[in-house]
Amino acid sequence: MITPRSIQKGVSLGAMTTLGVGGDAALFTAPRSIPALVAALEWANANGVPYRILGGGSNVVIADTGLDELIIRPEMEGQVTESDKSDVLIECEAGLQWDALVAASVAEDWAGVECLAGIPGLVGAAPIQNIGAYGQEVSQVIHQVKVWDPAIGRITEISGKNCGFDYRTSVFKRTAGDGRVVLSVTLRLQVGGKPTIRYGELARRVGDTPTLSGVRDTVLELRRSKSMVIDARDPNSRSAGSFFMNPIVDLGTLTSIEASVARMGLDPATMPRWPATAGRFKLAAGWLIERAGLSKGFRLGRAGLSEKHTLAIINRGGALASDIVELAAHVRATVRATFGVSLVPEPVFLGFGRPTVALLDETHRLGHMPSPSA
């Protein structure tokens, strides 16, 4: 098998993730154009080489043993816009930094992503995870996703309504093993639109006449206060962001959890909850973690919980991927024992085997097949 000169061997991946853990990639390439990316995918398919997309590395935990596959890190950043008096369609290539897109959109007075400021990673990962924060989700503004589909060997376009979006998931995430790769994302934003104010903490900060730039600045302030903005000077930001999804439970489970809270001597009414779909309720994972006895700054070896936010697992310095997994498993077991709720991790775990499956008890979260990831 002849390896193209653009493909390197034995490249370390740890420094390419926000957690700073992970072994080497057997093969690695960083295409700077969509044709170059497609060429790498076609080479991999022709030679039977498994591949995976690694974007900003903000939503993955890579095993210490590394990945025996071709890792592709998109670096194409092109943008094309079409606008009228009310809407603008902006097609962004997958390698563009997400926060750069938010900043540019707000500067143009285009509404729809202002609450998603400060989220690390690349545009290509946004529809996969259906990123969201402070009352907005990217699914609300996605018009179309362009993907390379290995099953048919060509580029296809998927409308936003056919992306199967749900809370922190999509058809791309649920079918991660089919090898489809996001090439670009087209957003429909509102020209001169009003900012989205649905989140209580945000509403209290921005006042009665919020602007898009004011909302973006406030979101960044809130995220920095919780070390949720990547900053080399802040060790608490050496994380994968929110490590666990907020659980969504039915009324019976909610009642059971409230009983547990009452037995702890707490008022169940103080437990945060929000109505979800079909009579279900979304709970605050961070609140459950802290009330289960795992406070901010909790440590387990070289991994720990952020000193600012219990929802973030951090690399305290020199941690291995196995340290991160051990702490994640401990958090899940503690919350389950206290409240009977199993927290589901947000990051994708790559290159791990069955021992990790047993620890995390979430077999569908472990990436063994070629798939796009954050």
DAZI-V426423 format. One record per backbone hydrogen bond with DSSP energy under -1.0 kcal/mol. NH is the residue of the N-H (numbers start at 1). CO is the residue of the C=O. Records with the same first field share a line. If there is no record, write none. Layout:
NH = CO / CO
//
This chain:
7 = 4
8 = 28
10 = 26
11 = 25
13 = 23
16 = 13
17 = 14
18 = 57
23 = 63
25 = 11
26 = 67
27 = 69
28 = 8
29 = 71
37 = 33
38 = 34
39 = 35
40 = 36
41 = 37
42 = 38
43 = 39
44 = 40
45 = 41
46 = 42
47 = 43
49 = 44
52 = 70
53 = 371
54 = 72
56 = 374
57 = 374
61 = 348
63 = 350
66 = 63
67 = 24
69 = 67
70 = 50
71 = 27
72 = 52
73 = 29
75 = 31
80 = 91
82 = 89
84 = 87
88 = 189
89 = 82
90 = 187
91 = 80
92 = 185
93 = 78
94 = 183
95 = 76
96 = 93
98 = 121
101 = 97
102 = 98
103 = 99
104 = 100
105 = 101
106 = 102
107 = 103
108 = 104
109 = 106
110 = 105
111 = 190
116 = 113
119 = 116
123 = 96
124 = 94
125 = 122
126 = 123
129 = 125
130 = 126
131 = 126
133 = 136
136 = 133
138 = 131
140 = 137
141 = 138
143 = 186
144 = 186
145 = 158
146 = 184
147 = 156
148 = 181
149 = 154
153 = 149
154 = 149
156 = 147
158 = 145
160 = 143
162 = 159
163 = 160
166 = 169
169 = 166
171 = 163
174 = 170
175 = 171
176 = 173
178 = 175
181 = 148
183 = 146
184 = 146
185 = 92
186 = 144
187 = 90
188 = 141
189 = 88
190 = 111
191 = 86
192 = 109
193 = 190
203 = 199
204 = 200
206 = 202
207 = 203
215 = 211
216 = 212
217 = 213
218 = 214
219 = 215
220 = 216
221 = 217
222 = 218
223 = 219
224 = 220
225 = 221
227 = 224
228 = 223
234 = 231
237 = 234
238 = 235
239 = 237
243 = 311
245 = 344
249 = 281
254 = 250
255 = 251
256 = 252
257 = 253
258 = 254
259 = 255
260 = 256
261 = 257
262 = 258
263 = 259
265 = 262
266 = 261
270 = 267
271 = 268
274 = 282
276 = 280
280 = 277
281 = 249
282 = 274
283 = 247
288 = 284
289 = 285
290 = 286
291 = 287
292 = 288
293 = 290
294 = 289
297 = 306
298 = 295
300 = 303
303 = 300
304 = 314
305 = 298
306 = 312
312 = 309
314 = 304
315 = 238
316 = 302
324 = 320
325 = 321
326 = 322
327 = 323
328 = 324
329 = 325
330 = 326
331 = 327
332 = 328
333 = 329
334 = 330
335 = 331
336 = 332
337 = 333
338 = 334
339 = 335
340 = 336
346 = 243
348 = 59
349 = 365
350 = 61
351 = 367
356 = 353
357 = 353
358 = 354
359 = 355
360 = 356
361 = 357
365 = 362
366 = 363
367 = 349
368 = 366
//
